[in-house]
């Protein structure tokens, strides 16, 4: 399980929205200087917002600004990364190969590659929408008894 600390930015009756920035993984990775995630986080200060299901816990125990520890199963990260990166790439290659074989025209091949890339992106989006509430794919609260109040 990949662990990350985050700050509660919204409380809903059945979930929390937690703001994180993936520093724990960035500091241990060899490609830190050349990583797009690390670079974008440094440039924009942009954080990630994750929806964490409470799974029967009382939402009133959490307040805005609380620091919580969340965990994401490693297999979810690995399979999700493969899906997000490989699906558009494979659909692009398949569409361009098919167009090249059928038309043998460079313009048609390029157009088919773009259409395949967009179709792969739409497939990923469809899959994400379909599995949005799948409990096996959601981050979980790790330290449910230790909520740290952060006063700023």
N, C-alpha and C positions, 0 to 999 in steps of 0.2 A: 504494500500500500504506500502510495506517495502522500506524504504529509505536508501540509501547508497551513500557516497561520493566516487568518484573515480578520477583517473588521466588518461587523454587521452594519449594512447600509439601509436595510429595509426588513420589516417583520410582517409576515403574512400569517393568517391563522394556521396554515399547514406547512410553512416553509420560511426559511431565512434567505435573504440575498446577502452574499458575503463578497467583499471586495478583496482581491488578492493580487499579488504580483509574484511571479514564479522565481523568487530569488534563490530558494533552496536548490532548485535544479540548475539555475544559471551558474551558481558558484562552484558546482562540482563538475561542470561540463568542460571538456577541453576546447570546444569550439566557441567559447564565450565571446571572444572578440569578433568572430565572424558570424555570429548567430543573429538572424533577423528578429527573433523574439526579444533577445537581450537589447539589441540596438533600438528597436521601436519603444521598448519600455524606458530606456534612458532618454531618448529624444522627446517623447511625448508625455512621459510620466503616466501613461495610460495603464490602468489596472484592469484585471479581469473581474467580471461579476458572475458569480456562480449561484445558482439556486440550490439550496441544501434543504432536503426534506426533513421535517422534524420527527416524523414517524411516531406520532402519539405523544411527543413531549409537549409541555405547556409553553405556548408562545409568549406568555406574559413574563417568563423568566428572562427573556432576552430584550435588550434595549439597543437603540442605535448607538454605535460606537463600541460595543462590546467586542473583545477580541476572542475568537474561537479557533479551535484547531479542527481542520477538516481533513479527510482522507479520500483519495481516489484510487480505486484498485488499478494496479499496474496493467493488467490485461485489458482493461477498458481503454487506457491511454494508448496502448500498442495497437489494438484493433481499430480504434477510432482514427489514429494517425494513418494507418494503412488505407482505411476507407477514404479519408479526406484527400490524401495525396495521390493514391493510385487510381481511384475510380475515374476522375477527369482525365488523367494521363492515358489510361487504357482506352477509354472511349474516343479520345482524340486520335490515338494511333490506329485504332480499328476503323474509324470513319475515314481517315486520310488514306489508309491502305486500300480500303474498299473503293474509294473514289479514284485513286490512282489506277487501280486494276480495271475499273469500268470505263473511265474516260481518258486516261493517260494524258491529262491536261493539268499543268501546274496550277492554274487558277482554281480549277475545280477541287484539286487536292488541298490547297490552302483553305478554301472556303469550307470544305468538309471537315478539316482539322479544327477550325474554329467552332463549327456547329457541334462536333463531337466533344470538344472541351466544355462548351456551354451545357450540353446534354448531361455530361458527367457531373457538372456542378449542380444541375437540377436534381439528378439522382441522389446526390449527397444531401441536398436540402430536403428532399422528400423523405429520405431515411431518418434524418434528424428530427423532422416534424413527427414522424410516425413513432419514434422511440423517446420522445421528449419526457414522458412520465414513467418510463420503465425504471423501476426501483433498482434494478441490478446495475444500471449505468449512471446512477446519480452519486455525487459526492455525499459523504456521510459525516456527521459530527463525531469527533473522536473523543474529546474530553467533555462529556456532557455535564459532569459535576463541577468542572472548573471553568467558570465564565469569568474572564478578566474584565473588569470595568476600567475603561480608559477615559480619563478626564482630560480634556484639552482646553 
